[in-house]
Amino acid sequence: MIPVQTLRSGGVEIAFRHTPGKGPLIVFLPGYMSDMGGSKATALFAWAEARGRACLVLDYSGCGESGGDFAEGTLGRWSTEVLEVIAAVHPTGCVVLVGSSMGGWLMLLVARVLGDRVAGLVGIAAAPDFTEWGYTAAQKADLAAGRIVLEDNPYGPDPTPTYPGLWADGQARRQLPGPIPIDAPLRLIHGTDDADVPVEIAHRLMAGLRSADVQVTLVKGGDHRLSRPTDIALILATVAALVVPSAAPAAINASP
């Protein structure tokens, strides 16, 4: 496995893995409290490495192998870290951004900065504006008053925290209903049984994007994680179609 490298951003060491190669740089952006060791990130990195494709996976500050305190993380800070790592490993040339859950919000923020360098985007259960639609009025009042909100975590024993700083920053960076000034092709993959991000968000995002090339793929029975072998195969095939536009879908081997 390609070893972890680090880059200092805002006084914190940001951990990442990068494999050089042909075509646009594929950048995977994890979800909230997730990291580059997740199944989707590792599958995408292995797929790219095996095919000589440039790929980057990373941990935001306070997550995974990166330094820093998660409580100090915000979308603004994390998107800056992503941009700085991209600048370090791929200072020129095109990129394809792949964002999972909150990473789907971050990819929009990053794409707005990169502009014409973005060759395509793939949102996996993308969750833009979750600080707006993802909390009750009482929870928003607590966050606005500077109080931490704790919620049951279906993926682990400890509750999931939301910190007032992240919430306030997210409210200032909402993207919906648009218009979102992104013209690159965008593919949205969403499970019909997603209990965390309503399918409606994918349709609202499609409507808000300026790009005329936006497609939504609904996965019957798919949950928020979309980590089943069939889900990952779909994600890899979707990315492959963006980085190799001339490839026929039937000819793409989506296995890592």
N, C-alpha and C positions, 0 to 999 in steps of 0.2 A: 504494500500500500504506500502511496505517495505520502511522505511525512508532513506533519502539520508545520506550517510556517506562521510567523506572527508579524504584525504591522502595528506600530504605535499610533493610536488615534485618540486625541483628547486626553492624553496621559494614561491611556489604558492599552494593554496588549490585546489586539484582535487576532484570534486564531482563524486560519483558513487553510484549505487545500486547493492547489491549482495544478492542473495538467495542461501544458501547452498543446496546441494542435491546430488543425485547419478549420476554416470556416469561422462564423461568429462565435464569440465567447459565450458559452451557456452559463448563466449565473442562477444558482438556486437560492431562494430566500425562504428560510424556515418560518414557521408560525410562532405564535406567542408561547414563550417558555420552551421552545423547541430548539434543536441545534442540528449541526451537519452530520450527526451520527444517526439520524432517523432513517427509516427504511426508504423513503422516497429520495432523499438526498444521496444516500449511498448507492442506490440503484442507478440514478441518473449519472453520478460520477463514474461508476464502473462502466456504464454503457458508453459514455463519451471517451473514456480512456481506452477502451477496447477498440474503438473505431478511429482513434487519432484525432478526436475532436477536442477543441479547447473547452475547458470547464472550470468553474470556480464554485466552491461551497465554503461557507463561513459561519462562524458563531458571532452573534451580536454581543456587545459588552454585557456582562452579567449572565451570560448563557454559555453552556457547554465548557469548552476549554479556554474561552476568552476571560480576561480579567474584568474587574469592575463589579459594581453592585447592581443587581437587577432592579432594585427599587429606584435607581436613578435613570433607568432606561426610558426613552421616549421614541416616538416615530421619527422625530427630527434628528435625534442623535444617531439612531440606528441607520437611517437612510444616508447620513453623512459618512458613517463607517463603511457602508457598502460602496459608496462612490469613491472613497479613498482607496479601498482595496482594489477596485476595478482600475483606478488610475495607476496603481502600482504595478499590476500584472498585465494590463491590456490598455495602455495609454491612448491608443488610437484603434480604429476599426470598430466593426459592428458587434453588438451584443444581443443575445436573446435572454430575456428575464423570465424566470419561472418562479412564481410566488405561491406559497401554500398558506391558506387561511390569512392571518395577519400579514404574511409575506406578500399576499396579493394586493394589499393596500400599499405596502412599501414599494412594490414594483412600479406602481403608478407614480409615486413620488420620485423615484429614481429615474423613471422614463421621462418625466417632464424636464429633468435636468439634462439628461443625455440627448434628448431631441432626436435628430436624424440618425444618430448612431444606433438606435434601437431597431433591430431587424424583425422583432416579433416578441410577443408576450404570451405566457401561458399561466392562467390563474387556476389553481386547484382549490376548490371550496373558498374562493377569494372572499375576504371579509372587510372590504373598505367601509369606513365609518362605523365600525362596531361600537365605538364609544357613544354613538348616538342611539342606535337601535338595539344594542345589546344589553342595556341596563334599564331597570325600572326608574320611575320618577324618584322614589325614595333613595335608591342607590346613587343616582346622579346628585341628589341633594347632599348626601354624605360626602361624595367625592369633591363637590364644589366647596364644601366646608373644610376640606383638608383631611378627611377621614378615609382610611383604607377600607376597601370593600373585599370581603372574603366570600368565595362561592364554592360549592361542592365541586370536586374535581373527579370526573368519571374516569380519568386516565391514571390516577394515582391516589395514595392515601392522604396527602396533604391538600388543604384547600387552595384554590387558585386566587392569588391576590391581584387586585387592581389598585395601583397607586395614584393618588391625586395628580401628580405631575404628568404621568402618562395620559390620564384621562383628559386633562386640560389641553395638553399638546395635541392629542388626537382630535379634540373638538375644533381646534384651530386649523386642522389640516383635512377637513372633510372634503370628499370628492363628489359626492352625489347631491343633487341629481345631475350635476355637470353644468355646462359642457366641460369635458376633460380633453385638453388639447394634445391628444396623442393620435398619430396617424398610422402607426404601424399595425400590422395584422395582430389580432388578439384572439386567443382561444380560451374559453372558460369551461372547465370541467366541474360538474357539481352533482353530488349524490342526491337522489330523491328522498332519502331517509336521513339527511343531515339534520341533526337535532340542535346544532350550534349556530349555523348560518342558514337562514331561510333561502330557498331557491329563488325567491323574489329578488334577492340582492344581485344575483347573476343577471337577471333581466334588467334591473335598474342600471347596472353597470354597463350593459350592452347599449342601452338607450342613451346613456350619458356620454359615451365616448364619441369623439369626433371621427374616428376611423370608420371607414365604410366596410372594412373587412373584419367583422367580429362574428364569431360563431360560439354558440352555447351547446355543449354536449351534456345531456342529463344521463346519469348512470342509475338505472333502476336498482333499488335496494342499497345503493351506496351510502355509507355514513360519512361523517365529517372527515375522518382520517383518509379515506380512499387509499388504503394501503394493502388491499388484497392483491394477489398476483395479477388478476385480470385488470384491476385498477391501475397498477403500476405499468403493465404492458400498454394500456391505453395512453397513459401520460408519456411514456417513452416514444410511442408512435406519433403522438401529437407534436412533441418536440422535434422529432426526426423530420416531420413534414415541413417544419419551419426552417430548419438548418439545411435541409436538402430538398428544396422545393420541387425538383424534377423527379424525386423518387415516387414511384407508385406505392400507395399504401399497402397493397397486397404483397409487395416485394420487401417490405421493411421487417427485419427480424428484431422484435422489440425486447428480446431477452438480454439481460445484462452481459 
